[in-house]
Amino acid sequence: SPSPAQRAEILRRQIDEAGKAYYDRDEQLIPDAEYDRLVRELEALEQAHPELVNADSPTQRVGGKAASRFAEVRHAVPMLSLGNAFSDEEVQDFVRRISERLRRDTVRFSAEPKLDGLAISLRYEDGRFVQGATRGDGTTGEDVSANLRQIKVIPHTLQGSGWPQVLEVRGEVYMARADFEAYNADARLHEGKVLANPRNAAAGSLRQLDPKMSARRKLSFYAYGIGEVRGGELPPTHSATLAQLKEWGFPVSELCQVVEGGEGLLAYYRDIAERRDGLAFDIDGVVYKLDDRAGQEQMGFVSRAPRWAIAHKFPAQEQTTT
Ligand SMILES: Cc1c[n+]2nc(N)[nH]c2nc1OC(C)C
């Protein structure tokens, strides 16, 4: 059987390999519980044989125990996924279902770019950022507050006034293409890890356990919605809510636009499709949302996605492999 030193070396390699895959590439090579078991076995081995401990052992990571995961956060308002439309007919059906159910001839929508990043939820209490979490499975996400504090465009305190006592803002963390190219150029120069695409870069960065590591990758954020709201009112439409979020200091994409009916949606889709390659960030489609909140509540949700919103995806594009 292997000596304690050999066993420790095997454990160290497995832990580091699983850790890198998880934090750099958002890949889960082994289940969290297995990862934690390996770390605990290595700790026990190092306690029994102190001569085995060396500086780069995963048990020596910042804050002592190799943090194996983030705290869990339960979303009071679930972070939902979106139904997809891939054709104009499906978009027309989406509009027809809403206009029939709400008995309206013309329906106004908020049309928005669908960024190819990482959905997150930001919680503010009395106007101060208190917690940020990933989407996770929609109900439970990971607390990545420390990493989100490194993102310059995310306000630590709200600007202006009149915000609710509790305000959750939902949006997308992403890495702009220029920052992605710069990161990879630097990685090539210094034999670092070249990243496959901006989405993985954003996911990997947000899940770095060491906020200093996370800060090395320039991330951005666009707000696109709200979660829990307590002790205050928001405007009656989604578009007015986005305008309000902008006043409170959140970045909101200039591409967001209020349009009318199926024609308005499809014109928006074609316009964004044309402009797509010139945008500063990757998008994988656009999102249409019934603009008035009362109507949204009437439409409700089907399974895990709202009836009042769909994503209209672009045909898959060959990924720029770097
Ligand atoms: C998942 C998602 C993604 N996006 N992206 C935008 N722009 N809005 C938006 N809304 C989403 O979900 C809400 C409709 C619940």
The ligand as an ORCA input file, in Angstrom:
! r2SCAN-3c Opt
* xyz 1 1
  C     -33.383     34.009    -17.570
  C     -33.539     35.435    -18.047
  C     -32.587     36.023    -18.872
  N     -32.829     37.291    -19.283
  N     -32.051     38.101    -20.091
  C     -32.716     39.263    -20.192
  N     -32.304     40.338    -20.919
  N     -33.858     39.220    -19.467
  C     -33.922     37.999    -18.894
  N     -34.874     37.456    -18.078
  C     -34.690     36.179    -17.653
  O     -35.587     35.556    -16.863
  C     -36.766     36.332    -16.391
  C     -37.788     36.486    -17.512
  C     -37.383     35.540    -15.251
*
